[in-house]
Amino acid sequence: MLRGARAFNTLCRRAGATRILRRTAPSSPRPVLPHPRSFASVAQTQTATPATATASESPLPEIKAADLPIVSSDAKQVAVGWDTRTWSRFHNIWLRDHCRCSRCFHSITKQRLLNTFQIPADIAPLKVSAKPEGLEVVWNTTDSHTSLYPWSWLEVNSYDPPLTRDANKTEKVLWGSKIQQAPPTVAYEEVMAGDAGLYKWLSNIDRFGFSFVSGVPPTPEATEELSERIGFIRETQYGRFWDFTSDLAKGDTAYTTIALGAHTDNTYFLFHLLEHTGGTGGATLLVDGFYAASILKELNPEAYRLLSEVPIPAHAAGEPTSFYRPTPASGYPVLGHDNLTRDLTQVRWNNDDRSVMSHLEAGSVEKW
């Protein structure tokens, strides 16, 4: 398994008579069971965030009057002085567009109500004031519209310059083989008992790219229930929830005893090995793609650049009645980066499912 999108990816090596729990799809709405990698009971899930406001929309504490920032404005922007050295500047059009009053922003749905295209091009403050609860701006509109921006909200969303963006990031832990001594793990009972256990599980995935759940009962029902702690289970070309063994019931090497190399694949799946008796193999390989990429970037910047720029077409064509490929069909580079920060955010590596590299320029073939 290769960590790529910092989610749970899985690879398994199998041989011999490895036995995986299997049953046919029922006629009722109940899902058929698991998928790939000599693991059974695989559930595909979509991570769901708690039904609470985001950090930038959460209730924010007031600042004492003695500690109020200094504010000033001109025809183009409003300046907020947090201290004698730290200032944030906000364009007038940006502030008006992000008004948090009940007419412009729905406090329950967290959705915008303001039509951006109705904001006058010459929008400017008539008055700016530092209030204990935030920055108050009275605009030069016919109704003298008044906006109030909580101080903490302004600080979190400051863009000129950014102030707290890095502080809000989750620490990503890069790891090598020593992680096997104490891999990130949370107990099944803890996850099922409440949101604190679920948060611990998801935090492990966010920080390390994977997490084990120990003590899960070896049944499809328990696996499905565990999956639904994260979110609803989505349909895939393999089904919604299913089991399998190495019988080539599907046109995928996951349904064989062939060993699979490290790859990023099905990063949204949850795998549970239910039975492994009378067989050999079935070992799981875990690799931190982010760690590997960090080493490559240091030792061979040119190779890192190529893997960041050359798109890789891919396909799944083992079933005679179906054909899957990415959109766009040209695919995506192995290494994906944030458009703003240029931080590495994804590692897509699956050499087995790679399509023909017919789009390479002649001078790049050997380098790639």
N, C-alpha and C positions, 0 to 999 in steps of 0.2 A: 504494500500500500504506500502510495506517495502522497504526502500532504501537499495539496495544491491550493484549493479555495478555502483553506483553513476550516474545513468541515470534516466529517467522518468519511474517509475513503477506505476501501478495503480490497485486499488481494489475498488469495489463498493458494497454496500449492497442494495438489492432491495426487494421490496414486493409489493403486490397489482397490480394495473393495470398500472404500469409505462409504458409510451409509448415512444418508440424510433423510430425515423425516419427510415423507411425501404423501400427498393425497390429491385427488382430483378436485376440480372446481365444483362447488356445490351449485345447485340451481337457484338457491335463495340468494339475497343480496350479500350474504356473508362472503368476505374476500377469500380467494384461493391463496396460497401462501408464497413465501419467499423466493429470492433470486441469487444471483451470481456469487461465486467464489467459494464453492465447497462449503459454504455456510448455509444453513437453512434458516427459515423464518426471517426473511428480510422484509423490513417495512420501510417504504419510502415516505419521508415526512417533510413537511415544510415548516421551518422554524417560525413560531409565532411570538411576537413580542407581547408583553403584558398590556392589558387594556388601560394603560395610564399614559399621561402626557409625556412627550419627549423632554429631554433635559432643558431644551430651549423654550418649552412651553409650560413647564412645571411652575407651581406656586413658588414665588421667590421672596426671600426675606427683605425687609426694609432696611435701609441704611440710616443710621442716626444723623440728625441734622448737622452735628459738628463735623461729620465725615463726608458731607455731600461733595460730589465732584464739582469742578468748575465748568461752566458751559458758555459757549459763545456761538455766534452764527454769522453767515454772510449770504450773498446771493446764491451760492452753490452748495454749501455744506454747513453742518453743525459739528462743532468740536467739543469733545468731552475730555476734561483733564482729570484723570484718576489720581494723580499726584503731580509733583513738580516736574517729573521726568517722563511720565507715561500719559500719552494722549491718544484718543481714537477720533477719527474723522468719518462722518457719515454724510453721504450726498443727500440733498433735500429730497430728490426723487426716490431714493432708496428708502428713506425714513417714511415718507408718505405711503409708499407702496407696501410697507410692512407695519402699518398702523395696527395696534392691538385692541382698539375699541370694539364694542359690540356691533357697530354698524359695518366694520371692515373685516372682522375676524370672529368666527364662531367659537366661543370658549369651550363648548362641549365637543363638537366634531373636529375641532382643530383645523378647520378649512377656511380658506380665504373667501371673503364676500365682496371684496373691492374689485372693480373693473380697472385694471392697470391703465387701460387705454383712455380712460376718462380723466386721468390726472393731468392737469395743465402743465405744459412744458416749462412755464416760468414759476412753478410752485416754489414757495419760499416761506420761511417762518415770519409771522408778525411779531412773535415773542417766544423766547425759549426760557424755561425756568427749571432750576434744580429743586425738585420736591423730594421729601423723604422716601416716597414710594417709587420715584423714577424721574426720567426726563419728560417734562411736559412741553409740548410744542403747539402753539396756536398758529394755524396756517392762513395764508392770504387768499382764502377762498370766499365765495359770497356768504357762506354760512359760518365763517371763521371756525372751521372744523378743528377740534382739539384732539391731540394724540398723546398717550402716555406710554412710555417705554420703561419697564423695570430696569434698574441698574444692572442687575445680574444678567438679564437677557441681553442687554447691550454689550456687556463684557464678553459673554460667550460667543456672540455673533459679530464681534468686531472684525472688520476685514482690512482696515487701513490704520494700523497694522493688525494682523491676527494676534490675539493675546493668549487665549486659553485652549486653542485647538489641539495642540500636542498633549496638554495635560488631560484631555478627555479621552485620549486613545487608550485602549486596552493594551497592556504590555504583552507582546508576542514573544513567547519563549522558543528559541531555537534549540534543537536537541539532536544528540547523536545516539549511539548504541547504549550508552550508560543509562538511558531513560528506562530500560527494561528492569533495572533494579527497583524502581519505584514509579511505575507508569501512572498517569492521572486516572484515578478510579473513584467512583462513588457507589455506594451500596444501593441495591434495588429498593430496599425498604425505605431508605432515605428519600429517594426520588419520588416514590409513591405516597409518602407521608405528607408532603406539603411543598410549597413553592420554594422554600429554602434549599431543599435537596435538588429540585429542578434547576434552580439558579446555579448551584454548584456544578451540576452536570454540564449545562450550557456554557458556563464560564471556563470549564476545562477545555471544551471544544474550541472556544474562542481564543484561548491562550496557547494551547498546544497543537490544535488541529485535529485532535481525536480525544476520546475518553472511553474507558471501559466502564461497564456497569456490572458489578459483581452480585452474585446471589440471585440472578433471574431464574425463576422456575423454568425448567426445560419443556415448556408447552407453547404452542402457537398463540393461545389465548393470552398468556402473560406477556409475550413479546408484543402482541398487538396493543395491549393495554399500556405497556411502557411507551411505545411509539406515540400513542395519542396524548401522552403527557406533554409532548412538544407542540403538536398541532395536528390538523386533519391529515389523513393519508391520501395521497394523490394517485390517480391511475397512471400506469406506464405501459409500454408495449409488452411487459411481462405480466401485467395485472396490477391489482391494488395491493395485495398482500398474499404471499404464496410461498410454498416450499419446493425444494428440488433436490436432485442428486445427480451424480455423474452418468447420465443416461442419454445425453444428446437430444433430450426432448425439445430443446430449442437450439437454433443454429448459433451457438456461442460457446467459445472454449471454456467458459465457466461451467458448462454442463459436461465437461470431460475430465479426465485425470491428468491432463497436461499441466505442467507447472507454469504459473503465470509470473512474469517479471513485475517489478514495481511499476505502478501506473496510477494515474489519477482517473478515477472512474466511479460514477454513482456516488458523488460526495454528499448526497442527500439521503442515502440509504442507512438503515440500521440493520446490522447482521447479527444473527444468533445461531450458533452451532448447537443443534438439538441432540444429535447422536453421532458418535464416531466409534463404531465397534467393528472389529474384524478387518480393519483396513490399515493402510499406511499413508504417510504424507499428511496434507491438510495444515501445514504450518502457515502462519500468517507473517508476512513481511511488512514492516512499517518503516517508512523513510520520510524524513522531513524535507520536502521539496524546497522550502524556504531556506533551510540551512545549506542545502546543496547549492542553491542559487547564490547565496552570499559568498560561498567559497569560489564558485565559478567567476563571479564578478571581480573578485580580488585577483585571481590567478590568470584569467583570460577575458579581459573586458570586451574584446572583439567577438568572442563566442557568445558572451552574454548579450551583446547588442543584436547579433543575428537572431538569437532565440527570442528577443523582444520585438523584432520587426517582421520576421517571415511568417505569414499565416500558414497554418497546417490544416489542409482539408482532411476530413474524417468521414467514416460511414459505418453503418451497421446494416449488413445485407445478408445475414445468415438465414433469414426466413424467406421462403420463396414468394410470400404474399406481401412482404413489407420491405421498405427501404428507408433508412433514416440518415440524415446528414444535417450539419449545422446550418443556421441562417446567420450571415450569408454563407453560401456553399464553399467559399474560399477558406472558411474557418478562421481561427484565431491564433496568434503567436503562442508559443509555449509559455512565455513569461508575460503576464499582464500587469500593467501599472496604473495607479490612480492618475487621472488626467490632470489633476491640480497639483498634488504633492509629489508625483512621480514615484511614490512608494510602491514596492512590489506588493500586489494584492492577490494574484492568482498564479498558480503553476498548473498548466494543462499538459500532461504527459501521458500518452497512451499510444505507444509505437505499434501495438498490434492492430489497432483500429484506424491507423493512418491511411489515407488514400494516396493516389499517385501524385508525386511532387512535380507535375508538368508545368507549373507556373514559375519555376525558378529561372532567373537569368543565367545564361551559360557561364558567366564568370563567377557565379555564386554557388554553383552546384557542389564543388569539392569543399569549399569553406563550410557550407551548411552541413 
